[in-house]
Each structure stands twice: as structure tokens, then as C-alpha cells.
Amino acid sequence: MVSVFRFSRSGVLLLAVLASACAEAPQERPDTLIDLKTVASGPRIQAEELEGAIRRQPRNASLYARRAAFRLDAGQVEAGLRDINQALELDDAPGEFYFTKARALRAQGNLKSALAATDEAARRGFASPTLNLMVGELHLAARRYQDALDQLDRALQQEPDLAAALFYKGVAFIGLQDTVQALDYLRASLARDPRQPEILHQLAFLSNAYGQPDKAAGYAARGLKLDPTYGPLWYDYGRQFELQNQPDSAARVYARTVQLDTTFYRADYRLGLAAFKNRRYAAVVPHLQRALRRSPRLLNGRSMLAESLESLGRWDEATDQYRLLAQENPGNRHWSYKVWKVSNRARGIIVNETPRPAPVEAIEPLILHRPGL
């Protein structure tokens, strides 16, 4: 059985986000590109070729299950889920049908239901490294790192050179903050699948996070030769410039990242941070607005956005941001004061912030007593 895990972007998207989140710093295609439409057309054509067979044998559950698998390979998730549900209505015994259903549910982001489907697949006798791999990935997405490692070890017992399992073990060790083992497993995965951009991204990200920008630059450059449009690798390349005190080069690369992947909020955050430091408040706003939509708790992100909006005289928007800061930090007098001050400014009331002079304490007159008086 061909593994369904080939590190497709849809397959690692959730885990890439998770790994990046875990790998914060202690502070902080082939050279000849493949036409992806042509790649996807293979499974799609195979699914279409089953149409006639299904018309002739509408009660054949296996035909629906095969078409479901082809449709999932072609990215037709909803159609694939309908097919596998139809197969299960006709025959609910084969464990492989439940595994296919788990694939569809996972692709939808329905992780809890996907995990339940994998349990049913195993209960009905389906055994495969890809099943353990999927269960491990689902545990990993839920941050149950030890459960993930247990499943990935089972997959590797059956197939020791399974690059995807080694990759996910690396991600799990990132979550456990064991950087040494994380790097070991990611490198082992890369040795078995050297043309996989996602592995190179994780290695570059980790290298940057732990102060090794020269290594990060090498990993990122290798990855970009394989996939010149992969936003996370561009971010890694920009970050190493920033860590080596080349802010202009970093800014150009971050801008390229945002062009390629508007969901990669870290590049927007870095651009917003640089603009804020240079008091270019109009440039701050769009970057931090996008970044905060993706990650509302970015370090100082909301306060920089609020102050930028205030500096631009966008009082109502600034008030909204200060109000969120006050809600996130109950009892913080500074943010409560900012809500009061800027909301007044939005209504045309200018608050006089000149400090009042301290009251002069009355001094009793000095009474001199002369001798003999």
C-alpha cells in the first residue's frame, strides 16, 4: 500500500504551525518544476474511470471505497467523504474503509472524528504503518506528544526508514523541548527524503530559533531550490538575515514571504515590528492587523498596533485595541487609562495630560525668642 503521507502541504500544515509555535527561540520542487495540476489529474482521472463500473455495480462497496481514495488523492475531500460513507452503508466490515474515512475527516480538520475512525479501523483488523502514522500525527496535532511518539515508534518498527514518521518524531520532540533529539530525527528524515521542503523548513526554523543563522541559511537555500514558492522557507531565509544584523535584506525577504503566503503571520509580525521601531506607523497597521488575526497573543503585537493607530489619529480603532488589551490584562491601570483617554479623544475631548503641580505644604512662621523677653 502506498503511503498517503508524502508531506503534502495540506498534510503538514497543522503540524508546521505547531512545530513553529513550539520552536520559538528561548526569547523569542525539483529544479524543473512539476505541474501540480498534472500530478492531481492522475487520481482524478482514475476516479472518473470508475464511474462506469459503479453504474454497472451500484451495490459494490469496494468500488466506492476505491473512488473515495482516488478523490482524496486528487484533493476532492467532500466527494471522497461521500463515497466512503456510501461504501460503509453497503458494507461496514472492512477496516480499510474506516481508514479511508479517517483520511477524509483529517483533511477536513475534524481531528477528533478522524481519531475515532482510526480506532474503528484498528478494531476491525486494519494494520499498516500508515495507520500508526496517522494516529501519531493526530495525537501530535492535539499536543499529546508521548502518545504521538508511541504510535510513531510502532510505525517505525514496521517500516524503519519511513521518513514521515521520523519527521513527526522530530516535531514531537520540539513540543517536548528536546532540541537535540528533535534535530537528530529531522536530519534522519532528511537523509531518507532529501527533496522534502518541509523538513528543510523545520531544520531552518530550529536553527534560527537557537542562534545558528548560518546553518539556517543553508537549509533554507536548499529548500528554496526545491520549492521556490514556499513561504515558510522564505521566512526562514529572512530571519537569518535579521539575526545577522542585515535588517534591509530581512525586510525584502519578509515582504516576499507575505506575497507568497498571506497566512504566514510571522513575516507580517517582523515587518510590523521593524516599521514600529522606525516610527513608520502607517506601515505597521496592515502587517500587525493580519498577524493578530492569525495569532492574537503575539508579543507586544496588539500594543504596537494600538499605539500606531493612536499616532495616526484613528481614535476609534485605537480605542478598540486598547479595550482588548485591558480585557486581556485585567487590573492593568495603564491600559484602562488608555481606553479612557483615547475614547475621549474619539469624541472630540482632549485630555490635558500636563501634570498638576504638587501642593505646597504650609510652613509655620519661625518665631524667635530673644533672651529676657
C-alpha positions as CSV (number, residue, x, y, z in Angstrom):
1,M,0.0,0.0,0.0
2,V,1.4,3.4,-1.0
3,S,1.8,5.8,1.9
4,V,-0.7,8.6,2.0
5,F,1.8,10.7,3.8
6,R,4.1,12.4,1.4
7,F,4.5,15.6,3.3
8,S,2.0,17.4,1.1
9,R,1.4,21.0,2.3
10,S,-2.1,20.1,3.4
11,G,-0.8,17.1,5.3
12,V,1.8,19.1,7.3
13,L,0.1,22.5,7.5
14,L,-1.3,22.0,11.0
15,L,1.9,20.4,12.2
16,A,4.1,23.0,10.7
17,V,2.2,25.6,12.6
18,L,2.5,23.6,15.8
19,A,6.2,22.9,15.3
20,S,6.9,26.6,14.6
21,A,5.0,27.6,17.7
22,C,7.0,25.1,19.8
23,A,10.3,26.1,18.3
24,E,10.3,29.8,19.3
25,A,13.7,30.9,20.4
26,P,14.2,30.9,24.1
27,Q,13.4,34.6,23.8
28,E,11.7,34.9,21.1
29,R,10.3,21.2,-6.4
30,P,12.5,19.8,-8.3
31,D,14.8,22.1,-10.3
32,T,12.4,21.6,-13.2
33,L,9.1,22.4,-11.6
34,I,6.3,19.8,-11.7
35,D,2.9,21.0,-12.9
36,L,0.8,20.2,-9.8
37,K,-2.4,20.2,-12.0
38,T,-0.9,17.3,-14.0
39,V,0.0,15.5,-10.8
40,A,-3.5,15.8,-9.4
41,S,-5.1,14.8,-12.7
42,G,-3.9,11.2,-12.3
43,P,-6.1,10.3,-9.3
44,R,-8.9,12.4,-10.7
45,I,-8.9,10.5,-14.0
46,Q,-8.7,7.2,-12.1
47,A,-11.8,8.3,-10.1
48,E,-13.6,9.2,-13.2
49,E,-12.8,5.9,-14.8
50,L,-14.7,4.1,-12.0
51,E,-17.9,5.9,-12.9
52,G,-19.0,3.3,-15.4
53,A,-18.1,0.4,-13.1
54,I,-20.2,2.0,-10.3
55,R,-23.2,2.4,-12.7
56,R,-23.0,-1.3,-13.6
57,Q,-22.5,-2.4,-10.0
58,P,-24.1,0.2,-7.7
59,R,-24.1,-2.1,-4.7
60,N,-20.3,-2.8,-4.9
61,A,-18.9,-1.1,-1.8
62,S,-15.3,-1.6,-2.8
63,L,-15.8,0.5,-6.0
64,Y,-17.0,3.4,-3.9
65,A,-14.1,3.0,-1.5
66,R,-11.6,2.9,-4.3
67,R,-13.1,6.1,-5.8
68,A,-13.0,7.7,-2.4
69,A,-9.3,7.1,-2.1
70,F,-8.6,8.4,-5.6
71,R,-10.7,11.5,-4.9
72,L,-8.9,12.2,-1.7
73,D,-5.6,11.9,-3.5
74,A,-6.9,14.5,-6.0
75,G,-7.9,16.8,-3.2
76,Q,-11.7,16.3,-3.7
77,V,-12.3,15.9,0.0
78,E,-16.1,16.3,0.2
79,A,-16.7,14.0,-2.8
80,G,-14.3,11.4,-1.2
81,L,-16.1,11.5,2.1
82,R,-19.5,11.0,0.4
83,D,-18.0,8.0,-1.5
84,I,-16.6,6.3,1.6
85,N,-19.8,6.9,3.6
86,Q,-21.7,5.2,0.7
87,A,-19.2,2.3,0.9
88,L,-19.8,1.9,4.6
89,E,-23.5,1.9,4.2
90,L,-23.1,-1.0,1.8
91,D,-20.5,-2.9,3.9
92,D,-19.3,-1.7,7.3
93,A,-16.9,-4.6,7.9
94,P,-13.6,-3.7,6.2
95,G,-11.2,-1.8,8.5
96,E,-9.6,-0.2,5.5
97,F,-12.8,1.7,4.8
98,Y,-12.6,3.3,8.2
99,F,-9.0,4.3,7.5
100,T,-10.1,6.0,4.3
101,K,-12.8,7.8,6.2
102,A,-10.2,8.9,8.7
103,R,-8.2,10.4,5.9
104,A,-11.2,12.4,4.7
105,L,-12.0,13.6,8.2
106,R,-8.4,14.6,8.8
107,A,-8.3,16.5,5.6
108,Q,-11.4,18.4,6.8
109,G,-9.7,19.3,10.0
110,N,-12.1,17.1,12.0
111,L,-9.4,15.6,14.1
112,K,-11.5,14.0,16.9
113,S,-13.7,12.2,14.4
114,A,-10.7,11.1,12.4
115,L,-9.1,9.6,15.5
116,A,-12.3,7.7,16.3
117,A,-12.3,6.4,12.7
118,T,-8.7,5.1,13.1
119,D,-9.7,3.3,16.3
120,E,-12.5,1.6,14.4
121,A,-10.1,0.7,11.5
122,A,-7.8,-1.0,14.0
123,R,-10.6,-2.7,15.8
124,R,-11.7,-4.2,12.5
125,G,-8.3,-5.6,11.8
126,F,-6.7,-3.0,9.6
127,A,-2.9,-2.8,10.4
128,S,-0.4,-0.7,8.5
129,P,2.4,1.7,9.2
130,T,0.3,4.4,7.7
131,L,-2.4,3.8,10.3
132,N,0.1,4.3,13.1
133,L,1.5,7.3,11.3
134,M,-1.9,8.9,11.0
135,V,-2.7,8.2,14.7
136,G,0.6,9.7,15.7
137,E,0.0,12.8,13.6
138,L,-3.4,13.3,15.2
139,H,-2.0,13.0,18.7
140,L,0.7,15.4,17.7
141,A,-1.8,17.9,16.5
142,A,-3.5,17.7,19.9
143,R,-0.2,18.2,21.6
144,R,-0.3,14.7,23.2
145,Y,3.4,14.3,22.4
146,Q,4.1,11.0,24.3
147,D,1.1,9.3,22.7
148,A,2.3,10.5,19.3
149,L,5.8,9.1,19.9
150,D,4.3,5.7,20.9
151,Q,2.4,5.5,17.6
152,L,5.3,6.7,15.5
153,D,7.6,4.1,17.1
154,R,5.1,1.4,16.1
155,A,5.2,2.7,12.5
156,L,9.0,2.7,12.5
157,Q,9.0,-0.9,13.9
158,Q,7.1,-1.9,10.8
159,E,9.0,0.4,8.4
160,P,12.3,1.7,9.9
161,D,13.1,4.1,7.0
162,L,9.7,5.8,7.0
163,A,10.7,9.4,6.5
164,A,7.3,10.8,7.6
165,A,7.5,9.0,10.9
166,L,11.0,10.3,11.6
167,F,9.8,13.8,10.7
168,Y,6.9,13.7,13.1
169,K,9.1,12.3,15.8
170,G,11.3,15.4,15.4
171,V,8.2,17.6,15.7
172,A,7.1,15.8,18.8
173,F,10.5,16.3,20.4
174,I,10.2,20.0,19.6
175,G,7.0,20.0,21.5
176,L,8.8,18.3,24.4
177,Q,11.5,21.0,24.2
178,D,14.2,18.3,23.5
179,T,16.1,20.1,20.8
180,V,18.9,17.6,20.5
181,Q,16.5,14.7,19.7
182,A,14.4,16.9,17.5
183,L,17.3,17.8,15.3
184,D,18.5,14.2,15.2
185,Y,15.2,12.9,13.9
186,L,14.7,15.7,11.5
187,R,18.1,15.1,10.0
188,A,17.4,11.4,9.8
189,S,14.1,12.2,8.0
190,L,16.0,14.5,5.6
191,A,18.6,11.7,4.9
192,R,15.8,9.5,3.7
193,D,13.8,12.1,1.8
194,P,16.3,14.9,0.8
195,R,13.9,16.6,-1.6
196,Q,11.3,17.5,1.0
197,P,11.0,21.2,1.6
198,E,9.0,20.9,4.8
199,I,11.8,19.0,6.6
200,L,14.3,21.7,5.5
201,H,11.9,24.4,6.8
202,Q,11.7,22.8,10.2
203,L,15.5,22.4,10.4
204,A,16.0,26.1,9.3
205,F,13.4,27.3,11.8
206,L,15.0,25.4,14.6
207,S,18.5,26.6,13.7
208,N,17.3,30.2,13.7
209,A,15.5,29.8,17.0
210,Y,18.7,28.5,18.7
211,G,21.0,31.1,17.3
212,Q,22.6,29.3,14.3
213,P,21.6,31.6,11.4
214,D,24.4,30.3,9.2
215,K,23.0,26.7,9.3
216,A,19.5,28.1,8.8
217,A,20.6,29.9,5.7
218,G,21.9,26.6,4.2
219,Y,18.8,24.6,5.0
220,A,16.5,27.4,3.7
221,A,18.5,27.8,0.5
222,R,18.3,24.1,-0.2
223,G,14.6,24.1,0.4
224,L,14.0,27.1,-1.9
225,K,15.8,25.3,-4.8
226,L,13.2,22.5,-4.4
227,D,10.2,24.8,-3.9
228,P,10.8,28.5,-4.8
229,T,7.3,29.5,-3.8
230,Y,7.2,28.0,-0.3
231,G,6.5,30.9,2.1
232,P,7.8,29.4,5.3
233,L,11.3,28.8,3.8
234,W,11.4,32.4,2.6
235,Y,10.6,33.4,6.2
236,D,13.5,31.3,7.5
237,Y,15.8,32.9,4.9
238,G,14.7,36.3,6.0
239,R,15.1,35.5,9.7
240,Q,18.7,34.5,9.3
241,F,19.4,37.9,7.7
242,E,17.8,39.6,10.7
243,L,19.8,37.5,13.2
244,Q,23.0,38.6,11.3
245,N,22.1,42.3,11.6
246,Q,21.1,42.7,8.0
247,P,17.6,44.3,8.5
248,D,17.2,45.6,5.0
249,S,17.8,42.2,3.4
250,A,15.5,40.7,6.0
251,A,12.7,43.1,5.2
252,R,12.9,42.4,1.5
253,V,12.7,38.6,2.1
254,Y,9.8,39.0,4.6
255,A,7.9,41.0,2.0
256,R,8.4,38.2,-0.5
257,T,7.1,35.8,2.1
258,V,3.9,37.7,2.6
259,Q,3.4,37.9,-1.2
260,L,3.7,34.1,-1.4
261,D,1.7,33.2,1.7
262,T,-0.6,35.7,3.3
263,T,-1.3,33.3,6.1
264,F,2.3,33.2,7.4
265,Y,1.8,35.7,10.2
266,R,5.4,35.7,11.5
267,A,6.6,37.6,8.4
268,D,3.9,40.2,8.9
269,Y,4.8,40.4,12.6
270,R,8.5,41.0,11.8
271,L,7.7,43.7,9.2
272,G,5.3,45.4,11.6
273,L,7.9,45.3,14.4
274,A,10.6,46.8,12.1
275,A,8.2,49.6,11.0
276,F,7.2,50.4,14.6
277,K,10.8,50.7,15.6
278,N,11.3,53.2,12.8
279,R,8.1,55.1,13.7
280,R,6.5,54.3,10.3
281,Y,3.1,53.8,11.8
282,A,1.1,53.7,8.6
283,A,3.2,50.7,7.6
284,V,2.8,49.0,10.9
285,V,-1.0,48.8,10.8
286,P,-1.7,46.3,7.9
287,H,1.1,44.0,8.9
288,L,0.0,43.7,12.5
289,Q,-3.7,43.5,11.7
290,R,-3.0,40.4,9.6
291,A,-0.6,38.9,12.1
292,L,-3.0,39.3,15.0
293,R,-5.9,37.8,13.1
294,R,-3.8,34.6,12.9
295,S,-2.2,34.8,16.4
296,P,-3.9,37.2,18.8
297,R,-1.3,36.9,21.5
298,L,1.8,37.9,19.6
299,L,4.4,39.5,21.9
300,N,3.6,43.2,22.1
301,G,1.7,43.0,18.8
302,R,-1.6,44.5,20.0
303,S,0.1,47.3,22.0
304,M,2.2,48.3,18.9
305,L,-0.9,48.2,16.7
306,A,-2.9,50.3,19.3
307,E,-0.1,52.9,19.6
308,S,0.3,53.1,15.8
309,L,-3.4,53.7,15.3
310,E,-3.4,56.4,18.1
311,S,-0.4,58.1,16.4
312,L,-2.3,58.1,13.1
313,G,-5.3,59.7,14.8
314,R,-7.5,56.7,14.1
315,W,-9.1,57.1,17.5
316,D,-12.0,54.6,17.3
317,E,-9.8,51.8,16.1
318,A,-7.1,52.6,18.7
319,T,-9.8,52.5,21.4
320,D,-10.9,49.1,20.3
321,Q,-7.4,47.8,20.5
322,Y,-6.8,49.4,23.9
323,R,-10.0,47.9,25.1
324,L,-8.9,44.4,24.1
325,L,-5.6,45.0,25.9
326,A,-7.5,46.0,29.1
327,Q,-9.6,42.8,28.8
328,E,-6.5,40.7,28.3
329,N,-4.8,42.3,31.3
330,P,-7.4,42.9,33.9
331,G,-6.4,45.4,36.6
332,N,-3.7,47.0,34.4
333,R,-4.1,50.7,35.1
334,H,-2.1,51.8,32.0
335,W,-4.4,50.1,29.5
336,S,-7.5,51.2,31.4
337,Y,-6.2,54.8,31.3
338,K,-5.5,54.5,27.6
339,V,-9.1,53.3,26.9
340,W,-10.4,56.4,28.8
341,K,-8.1,58.8,27.2
342,V,-8.4,57.7,23.6
343,S,-12.1,57.1,23.7
344,N,-12.5,60.7,24.9
345,R,-10.3,61.8,22.0
346,A,-12.6,59.9,19.7
347,R,-15.5,62.0,21.0
348,G,-13.5,65.2,20.5
349,I,-12.5,65.6,24.1
350,I,-8.8,66.3,24.5
351,V,-7.4,65.1,27.8
352,N,-5.0,67.5,29.5
353,E,-2.1,65.3,30.5
354,T,0.0,68.2,32.0
355,P,0.8,67.1,35.5
356,R,-0.6,69.2,38.2
357,P,2.0,71.0,40.4
358,A,2.4,69.3,43.8
359,P,0.6,71.2,46.6
360,V,2.8,73.5,48.6
361,E,2.9,72.4,52.2
362,A,2.2,75.3,54.6
363,I,5.1,76.2,56.8
364,E,4.6,77.7,60.2
365,P,6.2,81.1,60.7
366,L,9.5,80.9,62.6
367,I,9.2,82.5,66.0
368,L,12.4,83.8,67.5
369,H,12.6,84.1,71.3
370,R,15.0,86.8,72.4
371,P,16.7,86.3,75.8
372,G,15.0,88.1,78.6
373,L,11.8,88.8,76.6
